[in-house]
Amino acid sequence: MSENAKLTALLRAESTPLSRRALLHCAARGLAAVPALLGLKTPPAAAMPATNTFVLAQLQYRGGQWDPRPLAVAPLMQEMRQRTSVETQNERRILTPRDPSLFSHPFLYMTGEQAFEPFDTEELEILRRYLRFGGLMLIDDARGNKGQDFDASVRREIARLFPGRALKILSPDHSVFRTYYLIRTMGGVRIVNPYLEGVHIGDRTPLLYCQNGLGAAWERDYLGNWVSACHPGGESQRLQAFKLGVNAIMYAITVNYKQDLIHLPFIRRKLG
């Protein structure tokens, strides 16, 4: 069996057959209405219509390298479509913080491997509103150099976004680790951190930060081959990267529904 076939079989075996179409539809409609509620001016021509098809939005920023893994999104969207009930579009939507359609997307992906310029005051306020009013941003360090380059810029901007709310290591029972797959170990192209970090606001965690190069693990070339090998765990490590990507998107859509007491017996059985 090929490595691609093995990964597909593993993902199919560990998925939970739960419908998400209705939740995604509601989430898309809810976030689409946010700009008007916040007093943001959204030109009609630029606004995106409400839809039940999930489109991953990727943040474009100034300086650095905002798109080090341009082929990473499509494989993740394919896995979302095959393993869940969420309808997805392979093509991502590239947005700047000032793009009015930002609030039409419940999930925002940011990645890079170099230092980048600070967001200006207006950009910070827009991103802060987006995260406080229902959006989720997953930040993916493609290089994983602690305290340097991209990591230093990310931590600087998070401190500006949420003064007094530091990044914290998420506990193993956080909803993001059980929204679809039950995740026990972290994945990525290499394991820089065996944990996921986030910023908490009330009972939500609207900002997630991973330094393990998730996009590098997701990325295939135009022939369908993996672009990067995963070290040291190989394909099992790539599997975990896909599972975390799926879970992060499902968390953006469903938030903390897996904390409901009705799910606890099932989760306990799965965890042994």
Buried (B, 14 or more C-beta within 10 A) or exposed (E): EEEEEBBBEBBEEBBBEBEBBEBBBBBBBBBBBBBEEBEBEBEEEEBBEBBBEBBBBBBEBEEBBBBBBEEBBBBBBBBBBEBBBBBBBEEBBEBEBEBBBBBBBBBBBBBBBBBBEBBEEEBBBBBBBBBBBBBBBBBBBBBBBEEEBBBBBBBBBBEBBBEEEEBEEBEEEBBBBBBBBBBEEBBBBBBBBEBBBBBBEEEBBBBBBBBBBBBBBBBBEEEEEBBBEBEEBEBEBBBBBBBBBBBBBBBBBBBBBBBEEEBEEEBEEEEE
